[in-house]
Amino acid sequence: MLSNSDLLSLNLFMSIEELKIEIARKVFETDDENLLSELEMLLNHSEKVILEELPKHVHEGIKRGLKQAEEGKLIPYDEVKRRLSEKWH
């Protein structure tokens, strides 16, 4: 099974057609019913539909977070980890 990082790596070195063939090959080789079910769900639902199914407050929080990221209002992961470690230890 390909992980997200595997797919990203493949995408850097393959054309879109090569990537499609590699993914299709992996799909044909797997017997993992959960994976196939998740793939089917992903292929049958657009991101917009999935976002619309979220509660309003979650959708608004995601939009707010994306806007903050676009504005450069980000905290590096290591800083977040340090702050949480200080708070909870």
N, C-alpha and C positions, 0 to 999 in steps of 0.2 A: 504494500500500500504506500502511496506517495504522501508525504507530509506536506504541509504548506511551504516549508523551506525548500523541500525537494522540487516542488512545482515552480517556485520562484527561481531556483537555480536552473532548472530546465528551460524556463522561459528566457533566461538571459542568453542561452547558447543555441536555442532552437527557433526556427521559424514558427509561426502560429500553426501551420499545417503539421509540422513535425510534432509540436506539442499536442495537438489534437490526436494524432496517431498514437503517441505514447500513452496518453490518458485512456484512449479507447482500448489499447492493448491491456493496460492494467485492469480496466473494467471487465474485459472478457476473461481475464485470468482469475479474478477473485470469486470466491464463494461466500463472501461476507454479506449476509442479507441486510445487516444494519447499514453497512456502507452503501450498498446499492439503493436502499430505501432513502438514505440521506441525499444521495446524488439525484435520485428522481425528484425529491422535494425541491432541491436547489434548482434543478432545470425547469421545473414547472411553476416556480414562483419567482417573481422579480423582487429585487431589493425593495422597491417602492411598496409592493403589497405587504411584504414582511414588516416594514416600518409602520405602515398604516395599521397593522394589527396590534401594535404595542399600545399600552395605555398612554394617554395624552401627556402626562407628566414625564414619562420616560422619553417619549418622542421629543418633547421640548428640551429635556436635558441633553440629549444627543445633539440636537441642533445648536444649543448653547455651547457645548464642548467643541463642536466643529468650528464654530465662529471664533472661539478663543484660540484654537489652533491656527486658523488662518491669520489671526492678528499677532501670532507669535507669543501668545500668553501661555507658554508651556513650562512645565517643571520637569527637568531631566529625571529619568527613572531612578538613578542612584540617589538623587536628592530626596525624592519621595520615600525611598526605602530607608534612608537615614532618618528622616523626620518620623516615620512610623515606628522605627526601632526605638528612638528616644521616647516617644509617647507611650509605647506599650511595653517597654522593658525596664 
